[in-house]
Amino acid sequence: MNERPKRVHRNGRSKPTLRARARDRPPAGTAGVRRFLGLDLAWSPRNPSGVAALDERGAVIDARADLGDDAAIVAWVRSHLASTTILGIDMPTIVPNDTGIRPCERELARDFRAFHAAPHPANRRRFPDGGRARAILDALAADGVAERLDVPPQSAGRYAFEVFPHPAHVRLFALPAIFRYKKKSRPWPLVLAEWSRYRAALETLAAADPPLALGDAVPLVALERGYKRFDDLLDAVTCAYVASFLWRWGTAAPHTRIYGDLATGYIAIPDRPATIVKAPNGEGPAYE
């Protein structure tokens, strides 16, 4: 949490602005290319955020946890934009309520409190200007990125969704409770064991539909010093994977559950275990 984010721009170049510019447009030849992006946003730009990008095969092609202000995050997203780009954002994107809790959070908490996966309340006291996610999406609107809750499977376009890793893990991996990898006041051996269990669960998605291939983008072992970076990396990868799941299966039941709506705020989560492809010999798990 106390690590200073690395500088994004070198050679004395000026900081990026939130306005779309020609050089931020995806390069020629990206027609038909798909990218799935995950943003694990820190609540304050003073703290670094985690980001991850998957290609159409589910391979992690970029993952980092050192981006600071909104302009740096917008620039990173634009560097990965393709003709079809789906964003999963772990932060409230629509916060119209002045106080209290959004209806989507109340509804999700009712279903997931027993799993310890209830969300924190979002309101205008916490997000006076609508929050970082809103500012980032407003900037990306110039690039054709929009929030939609009625997306059919495998639809072309550029869409963004508010997502939430904890309930996504519960559903994707059929967990009895969340991974307890958040450091808080927990002893380090427990945190490390839970982080490792979380990473191992993501590895199993290599055989899923859609697939996820971590490769060497995420370290095999987390370190206690600077642990927040390791936490953010896995959450960013989860957000990107959920984005790929929403693209593959769409936003309707039985695959996806949308809590809330575009007027009062929403959260999109997978609503069933990941579909694991059986090995040719028929061995191994298969979730249908």
Backbone torsions as a table, in degrees:
resi	resn	phi	psi	omega
1	MET	NA	-29.2	-178.7
2	ASN	-94.0	0.0	178.8
3	GLU	-67.9	136.4	176.5
4	ARG	-80.3	132.7	178.8
5	PRO	-65.1	143.2	176.8
6	LYS	-68.0	150.8	177.7
7	ARG	-69.1	135.5	-177.4
8	VAL	-85.4	-35.2	-175.2
9	HIS	-107.9	138.9	-175.5
10	ARG	-119.7	177.1	175.1
11	ASN	58.3	29.7	174.5
12	GLY	74.1	13.1	179.9
13	ARG	-70.5	149.7	-179.4
14	SER	-72.0	158.7	178.4
15	LYS	-63.8	147.2	178.2
16	PRO	-70.1	151.4	174.8
17	THR	-99.0	170.8	179.0
18	LEU	-83.4	-5.8	-179.3
19	ARG	-81.3	143.3	177.1
20	ALA	-68.4	137.0	178.0
21	ARG	-130.9	160.1	-175.3
22	ALA	-58.6	-39.9	-176.5
23	ARG	-72.7	-12.1	177.1
24	ASP	-87.2	-9.4	179.9
25	ARG	-68.9	149.3	178.2
26	PRO	-60.7	144.9	-178.1
27	PRO	-65.4	160.4	177.7
28	ALA	-60.7	148.5	178.5
29	GLY	92.7	8.6	179.6
30	THR	-92.6	1.2	178.1
31	ALA	-58.6	130.1	-179.1
32	GLY	85.6	-8.4	179.1
33	VAL	-84.3	143.9	177.6
34	ARG	-118.8	141.8	174.6
35	ARG	-134.4	140.2	178.3
36	PHE	-121.8	118.4	-171.2
37	LEU	-115.1	140.1	177.0
38	GLY	-120.6	132.5	178.2
39	LEU	-121.2	113.5	172.9
40	ASP	-101.7	88.4	-168.9
41	LEU	-81.1	131.9	168.6
42	ALA	-69.8	146.8	-177.6
43	TRP	-67.4	-24.9	178.3
44	SER	-120.7	139.1	177.1
45	PRO	-68.2	-8.2	175.9
46	ARG	-72.0	-18.4	178.8
47	ASN	-108.7	146.3	-177.9
48	PRO	-71.3	150.8	178.0
49	SER	-111.1	155.1	175.7
50	GLY	-98.4	141.7	178.8
51	VAL	-138.6	150.3	178.3
52	ALA	-149.0	147.0	179.1
53	ALA	-128.8	132.2	174.6
54	LEU	-112.5	145.9	172.8
55	ASP	-90.0	-174.3	-174.8
56	GLU	-67.7	-15.9	176.2
57	ARG	-91.1	-3.0	-178.0
58	GLY	88.0	6.4	179.1
59	ALA	-76.9	136.0	175.7
60	VAL	-75.4	111.2	-177.9
61	ILE	-100.1	-10.6	176.5
62	ASP	-161.0	133.7	175.9
63	ALA	-153.9	128.7	-178.4
64	ARG	-155.8	161.7	-178.5
65	ALA	-138.7	46.5	-176.2
66	ASP	-133.0	14.2	-178.9
67	LEU	-85.3	138.9	-174.3
68	GLY	-102.1	-91.3	-170.0
69	ASP	-77.9	171.6	-176.5
70	ASP	-59.9	-38.0	-178.8
71	ALA	-61.7	-39.6	178.7
72	ALA	-65.6	-38.1	-179.7
73	ILE	-70.6	-41.9	176.7
74	VAL	-60.4	-43.3	179.2
75	ALA	-62.5	-40.1	178.6
76	TRP	-64.0	-45.7	178.4
77	VAL	-58.4	-46.9	-179.0
78	ARG	-61.8	-30.7	179.2
79	SER	-68.9	-16.5	-179.8
80	HIS	-112.4	2.7	-178.2
81	LEU	-62.5	136.9	174.4
82	ALA	-131.5	-178.8	-177.4
83	SER	-60.5	-35.9	171.6
84	THR	-119.4	117.8	-178.6
85	THR	-137.5	124.7	179.2
86	ILE	-117.0	128.5	179.5
87	LEU	-108.1	134.9	169.2
88	GLY	-113.3	122.9	-172.2
89	ILE	-120.7	120.7	176.4
90	ASP	-90.6	76.3	173.4
91	MET	-176.5	145.1	178.8
92	PRO	-57.4	133.0	-179.9
93	THR	-103.1	-25.7	-179.2
94	ILE	-130.7	113.6	-176.1
95	VAL	-132.6	84.4	-179.1
96	PRO	-87.9	-18.1	-173.8
97	ASN	-80.3	135.7	-179.3
98	ASP	-72.0	-38.7	-178.1
99	THR	-137.7	177.2	172.6
100	GLY	73.2	-146.1	-172.6
101	ILE	-124.1	146.6	176.8
102	ARG	-72.4	149.6	177.9
103	PRO	-55.7	-37.2	-179.1
104	CYS	-65.0	-35.1	178.8
105	GLU	-70.3	-39.0	177.8
106	ARG	-63.5	-43.6	-178.6
107	GLU	-67.7	-42.9	179.6
108	LEU	-66.3	-40.3	179.4
109	ALA	-61.4	-36.9	178.3
110	ARG	-60.2	-38.6	-177.7
111	ASP	-83.1	-27.1	-169.7
112	PHE	-119.3	2.0	179.7
113	ARG	-60.9	-37.3	180.0
114	ALA	-63.6	-22.4	178.1
115	PHE	-93.3	2.5	-175.3
116	HIS	63.8	35.2	-175.9
117	ALA	-119.8	27.0	178.2
118	ALA	-75.5	144.0	-178.2
119	PRO	-82.4	160.5	169.8
120	HIS	-73.4	146.1	178.9
121	PRO	-70.1	141.5	176.1
122	ALA	-115.6	132.1	176.5
123	ASN	-154.9	176.4	-174.9
124	ARG	-73.2	-15.0	172.3
125	ARG	-69.4	-37.6	176.5
126	ARG	-81.2	-33.9	-177.7
127	PHE	-125.7	75.3	-174.7
128	PRO	-56.8	-34.2	-178.2
129	ASP	-103.5	14.3	-179.0
130	GLY	97.1	-13.2	175.6
131	GLY	96.5	165.8	-177.7
132	ARG	-63.3	-41.9	-178.2
133	ALA	-60.3	-39.4	179.0
134	ARG	-63.3	-44.8	-179.5
135	ALA	-62.6	-40.9	-180.0
136	ILE	-66.1	-43.7	179.5
137	LEU	-68.8	-34.9	176.0
138	ASP	-62.2	-39.1	177.7
139	ALA	-67.0	-39.6	-177.3
140	LEU	-77.5	-8.9	176.4
141	ALA	-59.1	-32.6	177.6
142	ALA	-64.2	-19.3	178.6
143	ASP	-99.0	10.1	177.4
144	GLY	84.1	13.2	178.3
145	VAL	-85.4	128.1	-177.0
146	ALA	-141.6	153.9	173.0
147	GLU	-89.1	128.2	176.3
148	ARG	-140.9	140.7	-178.8
149	LEU	-110.7	5.4	-178.2
150	ASP	-123.6	51.0	-174.5
151	VAL	-92.8	119.8	176.5
152	PRO	-68.6	161.7	178.0
153	PRO	-56.1	137.8	171.9
154	GLN	58.4	40.3	179.3
155	SER	-83.8	136.1	174.4
156	ALA	-73.7	151.7	177.8
157	GLY	137.3	-176.7	179.0
158	ARG	-122.5	109.1	-174.1
159	TYR	-126.9	152.2	176.7
160	ALA	-128.8	146.0	179.8
161	PHE	-137.1	140.9	166.0
162	GLU	-77.1	128.5	-179.6
163	VAL	-128.7	172.7	-176.4
164	PHE	-147.2	110.7	-173.8
165	PRO	-57.7	-42.4	-174.0
166	HIS	-56.6	-56.6	179.0
167	PRO	-67.4	-28.0	175.5
168	ALA	-61.9	-42.4	177.4
169	HIS	-62.2	-44.4	-179.1
170	VAL	-56.2	-44.8	-177.9
171	ARG	-76.1	-48.2	-174.7
172	LEU	-62.8	-37.3	-174.5
173	PHE	-109.6	9.1	179.5
174	ALA	50.5	51.6	-175.5
175	LEU	-84.2	148.3	172.3
176	PRO	-79.4	-18.2	177.8
177	ALA	-162.5	165.7	-176.6
178	ILE	-66.7	161.0	165.9
179	PHE	-67.4	132.2	-177.8
180	ARG	-98.8	58.5	-175.3
181	TYR	-93.0	-9.0	177.2
182	LYS	-71.2	131.2	-170.3
183	LYS	-65.5	-55.2	179.5
184	LYS	43.6	-127.1	179.0
185	SER	-106.0	15.8	-177.3
186	ARG	-74.5	149.4	176.9
187	PRO	-66.7	145.5	-175.8
188	TRP	-57.2	-43.1	179.7
189	PRO	-57.0	-38.2	177.7
190	LEU	-67.6	-44.9	179.9
191	VAL	-60.0	-46.4	-179.9
192	LEU	-62.4	-42.3	179.7
193	ALA	-63.6	-40.3	-179.8
194	GLU	-71.7	-37.4	176.4
195	TRP	-62.3	-42.7	179.9
196	SER	-65.2	-37.9	177.4
197	ARG	-65.6	-40.1	176.7
198	TYR	-60.9	-49.4	-179.5
199	ARG	-61.8	-41.6	179.9
200	ALA	-63.4	-36.4	177.5
201	ALA	-64.1	-42.5	176.7
202	LEU	-60.8	-36.5	178.5
203	GLU	-60.5	-33.1	-178.5
204	THR	-66.1	-19.6	-179.2
205	LEU	-73.3	-2.9	174.1
206	ALA	-60.9	-27.1	-179.9
207	ALA	-101.5	14.6	-176.0
208	ALA	-96.7	173.2	174.5
209	ASP	-128.2	103.6	6.9
210	PRO	-77.7	159.6	-178.3
211	PRO	-88.0	164.5	172.3
212	LEU	-136.8	127.9	178.4
213	ALA	-122.0	103.1	-176.9
214	LEU	-66.6	-37.8	-176.1
215	GLY	59.9	-141.4	178.9
216	ASP	-103.7	18.4	-178.2
217	ALA	-72.1	-26.2	179.7
218	VAL	-117.5	126.4	-179.3
219	PRO	-55.8	152.1	179.2
220	LEU	-74.5	-26.7	-176.7
221	VAL	-132.2	137.9	176.1
222	ALA	-91.0	151.9	177.8
223	LEU	-108.7	145.9	-179.7
224	GLU	-67.4	-41.7	178.1
225	ARG	-73.9	126.5	-177.3
226	GLY	70.4	28.2	-174.4
227	TYR	-59.6	-32.0	-176.9
228	LYS	-52.9	-34.4	179.1
229	ARG	-62.0	-40.7	-179.6
230	PHE	-69.9	-39.4	174.8
231	ASP	-58.5	-50.3	-176.5
232	ASP	-64.5	-35.5	179.7
233	LEU	-60.9	-48.1	-179.0
234	LEU	-65.2	-40.6	179.5
235	ASP	-65.6	-37.8	177.6
236	ALA	-64.5	-39.8	177.5
237	VAL	-64.6	-41.5	176.6
238	THR	-59.2	-45.4	179.5
239	CYS	-59.7	-41.7	179.0
240	ALA	-66.6	-38.8	179.2
241	TYR	-66.2	-42.8	177.5
242	VAL	-59.8	-38.7	176.0
243	ALA	-58.7	-42.6	179.8
244	SER	-68.4	-35.4	177.2
245	PHE	-63.4	-44.3	179.9
246	LEU	-64.3	-36.5	176.7
247	TRP	-67.4	-46.0	-175.3
248	ARG	-65.2	-42.5	-171.3
249	TRP	-111.0	-7.7	-179.2
250	GLY	82.3	-178.0	-172.5
251	THR	-103.9	9.7	-176.5
252	ALA	-103.7	163.1	173.9
253	ALA	-64.2	151.4	6.9
254	PRO	-93.0	6.8	-173.0
255	HIS	-85.7	-37.4	-171.7
256	THR	-129.4	146.2	173.8
257	ARG	-119.9	125.8	174.5
258	ILE	-103.8	114.7	173.5
259	TYR	-91.1	122.9	178.0
260	GLY	92.1	-159.8	-176.7
261	ASP	-155.3	178.5	-176.8
262	LEU	-75.5	-11.8	179.5
263	ALA	-86.8	-41.1	-174.5
264	THR	-110.9	-1.1	-176.9
265	GLY	105.1	153.7	-175.0
266	TYR	-151.1	165.3	171.2
267	ILE	-140.2	129.7	-180.0
268	ALA	-105.4	128.9	177.3
269	ILE	-136.7	150.9	167.8
270	PRO	-60.6	145.3	-174.3
271	ASP	-119.6	24.2	176.1
272	ARG	-160.7	165.6	176.6
273	PRO	-62.7	153.6	176.8
274	ALA	-58.7	142.4	177.6
275	THR	-80.9	108.3	-179.2
276	ILE	-92.9	126.4	-179.4
277	VAL	-79.0	127.3	-179.9
278	LYS	-66.0	149.6	172.6
279	ALA	-68.0	158.4	-179.4
280	PRO	-54.6	-30.0	-179.2
281	ASN	-84.7	1.7	176.7
282	GLY	85.6	-1.8	-179.5
283	GLU	-84.8	162.4	177.4
284	GLY	95.1	166.5	-175.5
285	PRO	-71.5	153.6	174.8
286	ALA	-145.0	110.6	177.5
287	TYR	-100.7	122.0	-178.6
288	GLU	-115.8	NA	NA
